[in-house]
């Protein structure tokens, strides 16, 4: 029983996007499917072959593709949400803060189509790559395990959601782990303060005893995500 809204999950950890059969990952999506959301698993070109800017380009194309073919998927092109965890959360926030209207003068149909989304849920996302890339003075030693973060500071700034927060951004729910040593909870605080300053609808949840995997709070986190999408993609429809 589709509710007319779609959510796109960014399949990405460390900006690596691994394949899994739909049957295998369906249980992960059940909380959304049971509420009538049409769910898409979006896989971007993976690090180290592809860079973070290329991953961003890929997920933008995915939003455009889903919107362009909304009739085929029996969903409303104006009710598209995105969500992801860690690098996937970063990509989701990039989409929420940098969505663009299509270029009516473009040659391809996809380029004419908007990449804007209507709601975002980001679990444990890095929100400012300027403190994470290898050249950053505050970059953690563990980040050397992620080739995607071998990125120059200009590209880091261009692909940091925190830099691009503006009043027209999509409503965003950000969920962090208070004991996360990979992506500290301050990343959530930074973007929450930016959203507040720009009067963007937002919610920040920090589970004090959870690490990067939101251990002990995953069920609650997913309930919050479903509720967020229900509020902003279903209840708020005209």
C-alpha positions as CSV (number, residue, x, y, z in Angstrom):
1,X,0.0,0.0,0.0
2,X,2.3,2.8,-1.2
3,X,1.8,6.2,0.5
4,X,3.1,8.0,-2.5
5,X,6.4,9.1,-1.0
6,X,9.9,7.7,-1.8
7,X,13.0,7.4,0.3
8,X,16.5,6.8,-1.1
9,X,19.0,5.0,1.0
10,X,22.6,6.0,0.4
11,X,24.5,2.6,0.4
12,X,27.8,4.0,1.6
13,X,30.3,3.3,4.3
14,X,33.6,5.1,4.0
15,X,32.3,6.2,0.6
16,X,32.4,2.6,-0.5
17,X,29.2,1.2,-1.9
18,X,28.8,-2.6,-1.7
19,X,26.3,-4.6,-3.7
20,X,23.8,-6.9,-1.9
21,X,20.7,-8.7,-3.3
22,X,17.4,-6.9,-2.7
23,X,16.1,-9.9,-0.8
24,X,19.1,-9.7,1.6
25,X,18.7,-6.0,2.5
26,X,14.9,-5.9,2.5
27,X,14.7,-6.5,6.3
28,X,16.8,-3.4,6.8
29,X,14.1,-1.4,4.9
30,X,11.1,-3.0,6.5
31,X,10.3,-0.2,9.0
32,X,9.9,2.1,5.9
33,X,8.2,-0.4,3.7
34,X,5.6,-1.2,6.4
35,X,4.6,2.5,6.4
36,X,4.1,2.6,2.7
37,X,7.3,4.3,1.6
38,X,8.8,3.2,-1.7
39,X,12.5,2.5,-1.0
40,X,15.5,2.8,-3.3
41,X,19.0,1.5,-2.5
42,X,21.4,4.0,-4.2
43,X,25.0,2.8,-4.8
44,X,27.6,5.4,-5.9
45,X,30.9,4.8,-7.5
46,X,33.1,3.5,-4.7
47,X,36.4,4.8,-3.2
48,X,39.3,4.5,-3.9
49,X,38.5,4.4,-7.7
50,X,36.0,7.2,-7.3
51,X,36.2,10.4,-5.2
52,X,33.8,12.0,-2.8
53,X,32.8,14.6,-5.4
54,X,32.1,11.8,-7.9
55,X,30.0,10.0,-5.3
56,X,28.0,13.3,-4.8
57,X,27.4,13.5,-8.5
58,X,26.2,10.0,-8.6
59,X,23.6,10.4,-5.8
60,X,22.4,13.6,-7.4
61,X,21.8,11.7,-10.6
62,X,19.9,9.1,-8.6
63,X,17.5,11.7,-7.2
64,X,17.0,13.1,-10.7
65,X,16.4,9.6,-12.1
66,X,13.7,8.8,-9.5
67,X,12.0,12.1,-9.9
68,X,12.1,11.8,-13.7
69,X,10.5,8.4,-13.6
70,X,8.0,9.1,-10.7
71,X,5.0,7.9,-12.7
72,X,6.7,4.6,-13.4
73,X,7.4,4.1,-9.7
74,X,3.9,5.4,-8.7
75,X,5.2,8.1,-6.4
76,X,5.0,11.8,-6.0
77,X,8.1,13.5,-7.5
78,X,7.9,16.3,-4.9
79,X,8.0,13.8,-2.0
80,X,11.5,12.4,-2.1
81,X,13.5,11.8,1.1
82,X,17.1,10.6,1.5
83,X,18.8,8.8,4.4
84,X,22.1,7.1,5.1
85,X,24.6,6.2,7.8
86,X,28.1,7.6,8.2
87,X,29.3,8.4,4.7
88,X,25.8,7.7,3.5
89,X,24.5,10.3,6.0
90,X,27.1,12.8,4.7
91,X,25.8,12.2,1.1
92,X,22.2,12.6,2.4
93,X,23.0,15.9,4.0
94,X,24.9,17.1,0.8
95,X,21.7,16.4,-1.1
96,X,19.6,18.2,1.5
97,X,21.8,21.3,1.5
98,X,22.8,21.6,-2.2
99,X,19.7,20.6,-4.1
100,X,19.3,22.4,-7.4
101,X,16.5,23.1,-9.8
102,X,17.1,21.5,-13.2
103,X,18.6,23.4,-16.1
104,X,15.8,24.0,-18.7
105,X,18.4,24.6,-21.3
106,X,20.3,21.4,-20.7
107,X,20.5,18.8,-23.5
108,X,19.8,15.7,-21.3
109,X,16.5,15.0,-19.7
110,X,18.2,14.3,-16.3
111,X,20.0,17.6,-16.3
112,X,16.7,19.3,-16.8
113,X,15.4,17.6,-13.7
114,X,15.7,18.9,-10.1
115,X,18.0,17.2,-7.6
116,X,16.1,18.7,-4.6
117,X,14.8,16.5,-1.8
118,X,12.0,17.1,0.7
119,X,13.5,15.5,3.8
120,X,16.7,14.1,5.1
121,X,17.7,11.6,7.9
122,X,21.4,11.3,8.6
123,X,22.8,8.8,11.0
124,X,26.3,9.6,12.4
125,X,27.3,11.8,9.5
126,X,30.5,13.7,9.0
127,X,29.2,17.2,8.4
128,X,32.4,19.1,7.8
129,X,35.1,17.4,5.7
130,X,37.5,20.2,6.4
131,X,38.4,18.6,9.7
132,X,38.5,15.1,8.3
133,X,40.6,15.1,5.1
134,X,44.1,13.9,5.5
135,X,45.6,17.4,5.2
136,X,43.4,18.8,8.0
137,X,45.3,19.6,11.2
138,X,42.5,18.0,13.3
139,X,42.2,14.9,11.1
140,X,42.0,11.7,13.2
141,X,44.7,9.0,12.6
142,X,41.9,6.5,11.8
143,X,40.9,8.6,8.8
144,X,44.0,7.3,7.0
145,X,42.1,4.1,6.6
146,X,39.7,5.9,4.3
147,X,41.2,6.8,0.9
148,X,38.2,8.9,0.0
149,X,39.5,11.5,2.6
150,X,42.7,12.0,0.7
151,X,41.0,15.1,-0.7
152,X,42.3,18.7,-1.0
153,X,40.8,21.3,1.2
154,X,39.0,23.1,-1.6
155,X,37.1,19.9,-2.5
156,X,36.5,19.2,1.2
157,X,34.9,22.6,1.6
158,X,32.8,22.2,-1.6
159,X,31.5,18.8,-0.3
160,X,30.8,19.7,3.3
161,X,27.1,20.1,4.1
162,X,27.9,22.5,7.0
163,X,29.2,25.0,4.5
164,X,26.1,25.0,2.4
165,X,23.3,25.4,4.9
166,X,20.7,28.0,3.7
167,X,17.1,28.7,4.5
168,X,15.8,26.6,1.6
169,X,17.4,23.4,2.8
170,X,15.3,20.2,3.3
171,X,14.1,19.4,6.9
172,X,16.8,17.3,8.5
173,X,17.0,14.8,11.3
174,X,20.5,14.1,12.5
175,X,21.3,11.3,14.9
176,X,24.7,10.9,16.6
177,X,26.4,8.6,19.1
178,X,27.8,10.3,22.2
179,X,30.6,7.8,22.4
180,X,31.4,7.8,18.6
181,X,35.1,8.0,18.2
182,X,35.0,7.8,14.4
183,X,32.6,10.7,13.8
184,X,32.3,12.6,17.0
185,X,28.9,13.9,18.0
186,X,30.1,17.5,17.6
187,X,29.5,17.1,13.8
188,X,25.8,16.9,14.6
189,X,26.0,19.9,16.9
190,X,27.8,22.0,14.3
191,X,25.1,21.4,11.6
192,X,22.3,21.7,14.1
193,X,23.5,25.2,15.0
194,X,23.8,26.1,11.4
195,X,20.2,24.9,10.7
196,X,18.9,26.8,13.7
197,X,20.7,30.0,12.5
198,X,19.1,29.6,9.0
199,X,15.7,28.6,10.4
200,X,15.8,25.2,8.7
201,X,13.4,22.6,10.2
202,X,15.7,20.2,12.0
203,X,16.1,17.8,14.9
204,X,19.3,16.5,16.6
205,X,19.3,13.4,18.7
206,X,22.4,12.2,20.5
207,X,22.4,8.8,22.2
208,X,24.9,9.3,25.0
209,X,26.0,5.7,25.3
210,X,26.2,4.8,21.6
211,X,29.2,4.6,19.4
212,X,29.4,4.8,15.6
213,X,27.0,1.9,15.1
214,X,24.3,3.5,17.4
215,X,24.6,0.3,19.5
216,X,21.6,-0.3,21.7
217,X,19.6,2.5,20.0
218,X,19.2,1.3,16.4
219,X,15.6,0.4,16.7
220,X,14.8,3.8,18.3
221,X,16.8,5.6,15.6
222,X,14.8,3.9,12.9
223,X,11.5,4.7,14.5
224,X,12.6,8.4,14.7
225,X,13.6,8.2,11.0
226,X,10.2,6.8,9.9
227,X,8.4,9.4,12.0
228,X,10.5,12.2,10.4
229,X,9.7,11.0,6.9
230,X,6.0,10.5,7.8
231,X,5.9,14.1,9.1
232,X,7.6,15.7,6.2
233,X,6.7,13.5,3.2
234,X,3.3,12.2,4.1
235,X,1.5,14.4,6.6
236,X,2.8,17.7,5.1
237,X,1.5,16.9,1.6
238,X,-0.9,19.4,0.1
